[in-house]
Amino acid sequence: MNDAPELLSVRNLTVDFATAEGLITAVDNVSFDLREGEILALVGESGCGKSATALALLRLIANPPGRIASGSVAFRGQDLLRASEDEIRDIRGNRIAMIFQEPMTSLNPVLTVGRQIGEPLMLHEGLREEALLEKCVKLLESVSIPEPRRRMGGYPHQFSGGMRQRVMIAMGMGCAPDIIIADEPTTALDVTIQAQLLELLRQQVETHRTALMLITHNLGIVARYADRVNVMYAGRIVESAGADDLYERPRHPYTIGLLRSVPRLDQPTAAKLVPIPGQPPDALRMPQGCAFHPRCPFAVARCRAEAPALREVGAGHAIACWVDVDG
């Protein structure tokens, strides 16, 4: 996988939001790469900056109140943060597609589902009339929408939450993009449909060498599908590793805490889960030093004074921690 061509290179990405109480840094100096045919998972608690990172890649941060304060996002060598509006519109939905977390707010309530699926195909592929209709029907079939030809004329409110999410996935795959960014793509789905759609996304990766950036809270999904994992906390990546390496040997206290708080089949049924103590920090009142130190059982004096940068602790394995803990 490391020999695959690099599609996306993110360097020192920082996203701020202005609020009445002060400036919030939602994404803090984040850097990572995404390669062709790779599934990269982005995990962490709610509010850690996962979705803000994804939105920033396609310049979808609403300004105001948000802004991309610094950094670069290079797609095949082109910096998307400095591309013209015409250039970025040509890339969105075509070469980089995003499956949004909330389909009810992402789909237009006054346009039919068929119109919304067909719009990027008309814009980027020039499809019209019968060819457009057949492509849209096939996309709905691929995500298990019953009676797809009839449902093309339906409106979002006529679909269940799970079906709306499947429509979003169909839209994301429509133009066979180089990169799919999937923000909690299976949240509203039952486990059977979850498995079907995740297998569909993996098939897209394997068949078309698409790169998939998978944002999720579900560590079971990460273990089954991801090649690499970036763990985020308080806007920063605190651990980055291959999925197998991360699960076998987590090295950051936060990652260890996440894994210990998940039920496991290889443990006795009476075994208690070990939660991470405390709450994520207030973004307006971040603690000095490492943001995780108030919840960390391994914290030392340096953790309270100085924020650590990512450092290599093994081949392809990096942590942002002053104490190297072997999980």
C-alpha positions as CSV (number, residue, x, y, z in Angstrom):
1,M,0.0,0.0,0.0
2,N,2.9,2.4,0.8
3,D,4.0,2.1,-2.9
4,A,0.7,3.4,-4.2
5,P,0.6,6.9,-5.7
6,E,-0.1,9.7,-3.3
7,L,-3.5,11.4,-4.1
8,L,-3.8,13.8,-1.2
9,S,-1.2,15.5,1.0
10,V,-2.5,17.6,3.9
11,R,0.1,19.8,5.7
12,N,-0.4,21.9,8.8
13,L,-4.1,22.4,8.3
14,T,-5.7,24.7,10.8
15,V,-9.4,25.7,11.0
16,D,-10.8,28.3,13.3
17,F,-14.3,29.3,14.2
18,A,-15.2,32.8,15.6
19,T,-17.8,32.7,18.4
20,A,-19.3,35.3,20.7
21,E,-17.0,34.1,23.5
22,G,-13.8,33.8,21.5
23,L,-11.9,32.0,18.8
24,I,-12.1,28.2,18.7
25,T,-9.4,26.2,16.9
26,A,-11.3,23.1,15.6
27,V,-8.5,21.7,13.6
28,D,-5.0,22.3,14.9
29,N,-2.0,21.9,12.6
30,V,-3.1,18.6,11.1
31,S,-1.0,16.7,8.5
32,F,-1.6,13.4,6.8
33,D,-1.4,11.7,3.4
34,L,-3.9,9.6,1.5
35,R,-2.8,7.1,-1.2
36,E,-4.6,5.5,-4.2
37,G,-6.6,2.4,-3.2
38,E,-6.2,3.1,0.5
39,I,-8.9,3.3,3.3
40,L,-7.9,5.8,5.9
41,A,-10.0,6.0,9.1
42,L,-10.3,9.2,11.1
43,V,-11.6,8.4,14.6
44,G,-12.1,10.2,17.9
45,E,-14.9,11.5,20.2
46,S,-17.5,14.0,19.0
47,G,-16.1,17.5,18.6
48,C,-12.5,16.4,18.1
49,G,-12.3,18.0,14.6
50,K,-12.9,15.0,12.3
51,S,-15.8,16.5,10.3
52,A,-14.2,20.0,10.2
53,T,-11.0,18.4,8.8
54,A,-13.1,16.7,6.0
55,L,-15.0,19.9,5.2
56,A,-11.8,21.9,5.0
57,L,-10.3,19.6,2.4
58,L,-13.0,20.8,-0.1
59,R,-13.2,24.3,1.2
60,L,-16.7,23.7,2.6
61,I,-16.1,25.5,5.9
62,A,-18.8,28.2,6.2
63,N,-17.2,31.6,6.4
64,P,-18.2,33.3,8.6
65,P,-18.0,32.0,11.3
66,G,-15.3,29.5,10.2
67,R,-12.1,30.0,8.2
68,I,-9.1,27.9,7.1
69,A,-6.4,29.8,8.9
70,S,-3.4,28.0,7.4
71,G,-2.0,24.9,5.8
72,S,-2.1,23.3,2.4
73,V,-4.2,20.5,0.8
74,A,-2.5,19.1,-2.3
75,F,-4.6,16.9,-4.6
76,R,-2.3,15.3,-7.2
77,G,0.0,18.2,-6.7
78,Q,-2.6,21.0,-6.9
79,D,-3.2,23.0,-3.7
80,L,-7.0,23.1,-3.3
81,L,-6.9,25.9,-0.8
82,R,-5.4,28.2,-3.4
83,A,-7.4,26.9,-6.4
84,S,-9.9,29.1,-8.2
85,E,-13.7,28.7,-7.6
86,D,-14.1,27.1,-11.0
87,E,-11.2,24.7,-10.3
88,I,-12.6,23.6,-6.9
89,R,-16.1,23.2,-8.3
90,D,-14.8,20.9,-11.0
91,I,-13.1,18.8,-8.3
92,R,-16.0,18.6,-5.8
93,G,-18.3,15.7,-6.5
94,N,-16.3,14.7,-9.5
95,R,-12.7,13.8,-8.5
96,I,-13.3,14.1,-4.7
97,A,-16.8,13.3,-3.4
98,M,-18.1,13.6,0.1
99,I,-20.9,11.6,1.7
100,F,-22.2,13.9,4.4
101,Q,-23.2,12.8,7.9
102,E,-26.8,14.3,8.0
103,P,-28.7,13.4,4.8
104,M,-31.8,15.3,5.8
105,T,-29.9,18.6,5.9
106,S,-27.7,17.7,3.0
107,L,-30.4,16.8,0.5
108,N,-32.5,19.6,-0.9
109,P,-36.1,19.0,0.4
110,V,-37.8,20.6,-2.7
111,L,-35.9,18.6,-5.4
112,T,-36.5,15.0,-6.3
113,V,-33.9,12.4,-5.4
114,G,-33.5,11.7,-9.1
115,R,-32.7,15.3,-9.8
116,Q,-30.2,15.5,-7.0
117,I,-28.4,12.3,-8.0
118,G,-28.4,13.3,-11.7
119,E,-27.1,16.9,-11.2
120,P,-23.3,16.0,-10.8
121,L,-23.6,13.5,-13.7
122,M,-25.0,16.2,-15.9
123,L,-22.4,18.7,-14.8
124,H,-19.3,16.6,-14.8
125,E,-20.1,13.8,-17.3
126,G,-22.5,15.6,-19.6
127,L,-25.2,12.9,-19.4
128,R,-28.7,13.7,-20.5
129,E,-32.1,12.1,-20.9
130,E,-32.2,8.3,-21.2
131,A,-28.4,7.8,-20.4
132,L,-28.8,10.0,-17.3
133,L,-31.9,8.2,-16.2
134,E,-30.3,4.7,-16.6
135,K,-27.2,5.8,-14.7
136,C,-29.2,7.2,-11.8
137,V,-31.4,4.0,-11.6
138,K,-28.2,1.8,-11.5
139,L,-26.8,3.9,-8.7
140,L,-30.0,3.5,-6.6
141,E,-30.0,-0.2,-7.3
142,S,-26.4,-0.4,-6.2
143,V,-27.3,0.9,-2.7
144,S,-30.4,-1.4,-2.4
145,I,-33.1,1.2,-2.9
146,P,-36.3,-0.8,-3.8
147,E,-38.1,0.1,-7.0
148,P,-35.4,2.6,-8.0
149,R,-37.0,3.8,-11.2
150,R,-40.2,4.8,-9.3
151,R,-38.3,6.3,-6.4
152,M,-36.4,8.6,-8.7
153,G,-39.4,10.9,-8.5
154,G,-39.6,10.9,-4.8
155,Y,-38.6,13.7,-2.4
156,P,-36.2,13.3,0.6
157,H,-39.1,13.4,3.1
158,Q,-40.6,10.3,1.4
159,F,-37.6,8.2,2.2
160,S,-36.6,6.8,5.6
161,G,-33.4,8.0,7.3
162,G,-31.5,5.0,6.2
163,M,-32.7,5.3,2.6
164,R,-31.7,8.9,2.6
165,Q,-28.2,7.9,3.7
166,R,-28.0,5.4,0.9
167,V,-29.0,8.1,-1.6
168,M,-26.1,10.1,-0.3
169,I,-23.7,7.2,-0.9
170,A,-25.1,6.7,-4.4
171,M,-24.4,10.4,-5.1
172,G,-20.9,10.1,-3.8
173,M,-20.1,7.2,-6.0
174,G,-21.8,8.5,-9.2
175,C,-18.8,10.0,-11.0
176,A,-16.3,7.3,-9.9
177,P,-14.2,9.8,-7.9
178,D,-10.5,9.4,-7.1
179,I,-11.3,10.1,-3.4
180,I,-14.5,9.5,-1.4
181,I,-14.7,11.2,2.0
182,A,-17.4,9.4,4.0
183,D,-18.5,11.2,7.2
184,E,-20.2,8.7,9.4
185,P,-21.8,7.0,6.3
186,T,-23.6,4.3,8.2
187,T,-24.9,6.1,11.3
188,A,-28.7,5.8,10.5
189,L,-28.5,2.3,9.1
190,D,-29.2,-1.1,10.6
191,V,-26.3,-3.5,10.8
192,T,-27.3,-5.5,7.7
193,I,-27.5,-2.5,5.5
194,Q,-24.3,-1.1,7.1
195,A,-22.4,-4.2,6.1
196,Q,-23.8,-4.1,2.5
197,L,-22.8,-0.5,2.0
198,L,-19.4,-0.8,3.6
199,E,-18.7,-3.7,1.3
200,L,-19.9,-1.6,-1.6
201,L,-17.5,1.1,-0.7
202,R,-14.7,-1.4,-0.3
203,Q,-15.5,-2.8,-3.7
204,Q,-15.3,0.7,-5.1
205,V,-11.8,1.0,-3.6
206,E,-10.6,-2.3,-4.9
207,T,-12.2,-2.0,-8.4
208,H,-11.4,1.6,-9.2
209,R,-8.4,2.2,-6.9
210,T,-10.4,4.9,-5.2
211,A,-9.1,6.2,-1.9
212,L,-11.6,6.3,0.9
213,M,-11.4,8.5,4.0
214,L,-13.7,7.0,6.5
215,I,-14.8,9.1,9.5
216,T,-16.5,7.0,12.1
217,H,-17.0,6.4,15.9
218,N,-17.3,2.6,15.2
219,L,-14.0,1.0,16.1
220,G,-15.3,-2.3,14.8
221,I,-15.8,-0.9,11.3
222,V,-12.3,0.6,11.5
223,A,-10.8,-2.8,12.5
224,R,-12.5,-4.5,9.6
225,Y,-12.1,-2.0,6.8
226,A,-9.3,0.5,7.4
227,D,-5.7,0.2,6.2
228,R,-4.5,3.1,8.3
229,V,-5.9,5.0,11.2
230,N,-5.5,8.6,12.4
231,V,-6.8,9.2,16.0
232,M,-7.9,12.8,16.7
233,Y,-8.3,14.5,20.1
234,A,-9.0,18.2,20.6
235,G,-8.3,19.1,17.0
236,R,-5.0,17.3,16.7
237,I,-3.9,13.9,15.4
238,V,-2.5,12.1,18.5
239,E,-1.7,8.8,16.9
240,S,-1.3,7.5,13.4
241,A,-0.6,3.9,12.4
242,G,-1.5,1.0,10.3
243,A,-4.8,-0.5,11.5
244,D,-3.3,-3.8,12.5
245,D,-0.5,-2.2,14.3
246,L,-2.8,0.2,16.1
247,Y,-5.1,-2.5,17.4
248,E,-2.3,-4.9,18.4
249,R,-0.1,-2.2,20.0
250,P,-1.7,1.2,20.7
251,R,0.9,3.6,22.0
252,H,-1.0,6.8,22.9
253,P,-3.0,6.8,26.2
254,Y,-6.1,8.2,24.5
255,T,-6.1,5.4,21.9
256,I,-5.6,2.8,24.6
257,G,-8.6,4.3,26.5
258,L,-10.8,4.2,23.4
259,L,-10.0,0.5,22.8
260,R,-10.5,-0.4,26.4
261,S,-13.9,1.1,26.4
262,V,-15.2,-1.1,23.5
263,P,-16.8,-4.5,24.2
264,R,-14.7,-7.4,23.0
265,L,-15.7,-11.0,22.1
266,D,-12.4,-12.4,23.5
267,Q,-13.2,-11.1,27.0
268,P,-15.4,-12.7,29.7
269,T,-19.0,-11.6,29.5
270,A,-18.7,-10.4,33.1
271,A,-15.7,-8.2,32.3
272,K,-16.4,-4.5,32.9
273,L,-15.5,-1.8,30.3
274,V,-13.0,0.7,31.4
275,P,-14.2,4.2,30.4
276,I,-12.0,7.2,29.8
277,P,-12.4,9.4,32.9
278,G,-13.6,13.0,32.6
279,Q,-14.8,15.0,29.6
280,P,-13.2,16.4,26.5
281,P,-11.7,19.9,27.1
282,D,-13.7,23.1,26.5
283,A,-12.4,24.4,23.2
284,L,-12.5,27.9,24.5
285,R,-10.4,27.0,27.6
286,M,-7.9,24.4,26.4
287,P,-5.5,23.2,29.1
288,Q,-1.9,24.2,28.8
289,G,0.4,21.5,27.4
290,C,-1.1,18.3,26.1
291,A,-4.9,18.6,25.8
292,F,-5.4,15.1,27.1
293,H,-3.3,15.4,30.3
294,P,-6.3,16.1,32.7
295,R,-7.8,12.7,31.7
296,C,-4.5,10.8,31.3
297,P,-3.4,8.3,34.0
298,F,0.2,8.5,32.6
299,A,0.7,12.3,32.6
300,V,4.0,13.7,33.9
301,A,5.0,17.3,34.6
302,R,6.1,17.9,31.0
303,C,2.6,17.0,29.8
304,R,1.1,19.9,31.8
305,A,3.6,22.4,30.4
306,E,4.3,21.6,26.7
307,A,2.2,20.2,23.9
308,P,3.9,17.3,22.1
309,A,4.3,17.0,18.4
310,L,3.9,13.8,16.4
311,R,7.0,11.6,16.6
312,E,7.8,8.2,15.1
313,V,7.8,5.3,17.5
314,G,7.9,2.6,14.9
315,A,7.7,2.0,11.2
316,G,4.7,4.0,10.0
317,H,3.6,4.6,13.6
318,A,3.6,8.0,15.2
319,I,2.2,9.5,18.5
320,A,1.9,12.9,20.0
321,C,2.9,12.0,23.6
322,W,5.8,12.6,25.9
323,V,5.3,9.2,27.5
324,D,5.5,6.2,25.2
325,V,2.9,3.8,26.7
326,D,2.8,0.3,25.3
327,G,-0.9,-0.8,25.2
